[in-house]
């Protein structure tokens, strides 16, 4: 036992041993120290044994020893091996904990040395988060599979060689191997276990702002991560923390452990999950195509499943994620943090106020949470009960946090993350336990529908897809949003939330409907146009004409320096392109149908929205399906019906369109019918009569709905005839006509920026997309419009005198 005077030397010796003997004392962390700490330090030796890291152990690896010839093995045989390996990994963890726990209890110096060792290894492994150091190179499983098939470098087409290259990178760049990373992460999870949810509100949200040497070693590179707040907000948060004396307070051990765990998720665990997802997807893809690649990928999948799908690991992970959810929500609502931890949150999950405690949080903590849950959902066998992880998660907490992400764009500014939250929420709604909360929680009811609307509009300007240069990512992100929207809308509380949002946030709601109707029209037009183009190509060149262009046919500005096609991975089969757009068009029309059925008044209450629904969407689609152009879609004599192949369902589309006319017509028949007759481009009385005849002949809708539609069509065509007769015998003064649409104005308003008078519904529809005066492009908003009551009165008097019906008012 050393004398008191020798205590500093003992402390230095302990720090040196923990840090791998890099120096006589614990010096500043350095990137690239992860692999050295793995191979040259006490805890590194203890935590290194693993069934992963095939590229390190090669022929002595667990996969080579246990998972060869997988095509001939049964699932029970695989599970038996996994049980043995899981037991061995658990023994490694138990042994490491038997060393770590006493060290943490020894004294403050030793405990700090242990924490700093974990911090140093995580800092040394931060390079692993770069896309160049993951197997998918940042392109996801599709890119991984593509390179396994088509890479010009043979070593990229061999999984064992890729894993060995990964180990070489770990040695050169200094990051810990995947197996070591998982073991260290699990060891940290064990340290988090004693923290109770009720203790979380006392943990320091501002810890990342501390600058003491020990705290900086625990924080590491997390201090450089992007925050939820911008730079000004983060500085304001720093000033706030200083004013409260938070930064001068001694750091609690529980706070340090939590922040280590959050860093470990990001640096140690998520990169391993990305690799594992590649293994799982590749195993399915290469089945029946390449047995060697399939067995190699499947073997790696089984090895990773052995650890990260074990009950002990999932239980520990679930506890950390519960803490993360309380911690995040508590940072957003600091005054309600204790209620959140106790499961007693009340009020609205929607908030415009971004508080300092939220601004300082790294944005990656929620991205990592969603990525983990995405992985669990995507790799779980279909038709099986939900993953065990969900049994460890607090259902109400998870639904609240996902709804918060979805609905608060001023807090979570990444539209991709918010779109993923919608996908996750849609999946949770299918589980009975979560469904109960969605049906009964007023907090969730007040947030989900507004969240869907806000995310839908937030993804409007997302980039094009890498794998299809003609595909906008916004469409792919909006599909799950619309599916979730339709799931929730029939529930009375959520329906009420929609109506309230339409009134209280009318501008946002109008933009949402405007974009959805634009999507529906564009998607169906693209799908039908592509279908006709495919038929034309096949007729002239046969099926071979649909293949990707040859090297000689690629335009020069689309070639790399070596002459290869820049977009080789982006030129999808036109058949797949057609099918995808048809499916998206059907989905978007279906969501519009749901809104029209459940809340038609929110559409008819705004003339510009109603006009777009009728003119640009329903009338245009109806004209394409049963109007003069419908012959373009019919099969030629001798051709096989290809509608099913391309997911084109004209009968379903016609049914939904007809029912939408009835829904909005019942909400305000006069306004709707008058609006339809004003559509000089797509409205034709014969088209509506043809639609009614087809619906009756094919028995596509219920008898009651058919009667309603037939009556609607008859009244509509009668109105059109009377209007035509009335207008034929009168000259309308120019001042009564909208300068753009040349139609009689129902509600004239003055544009103060150009002193032009327009019909309100026309200019409001323009503002939804452009926010400017169409005559001089100066900034303009709806609230700037000046009603012209005298002119409106004269127009009304003129129309009454001559029997002319004009559209109603908002």
PyMOL commands that set and color helices and strands:
alter all, ss='L'
color gray80, all
select helices_A, chain A and resi 4-18+34-40+42-47+54-60+62-66+70-72+75-106+108-124+126-129+131-133+140-150+154-157+159-173+178-192+197-202+205-209+213-224+231-243+253-286+291-308+311-332+334-341+356-359+364-379+389-392+395-407+415-428+432-440+442-461+473-489+492-504+506-541+543-546+551-553+556-558+574-598+601-604+607-626+628-633+650-667+669-677+685-697+703-728+734-736+760-770+782-784+789-802
alter helices_A, ss='H'
color red, helices_A
select strands_A, chain A and resi 748-751+756-759+786-787
alter strands_A, ss='S'
color yellow, strands_A
deselect
rebuild
show_as cartoon
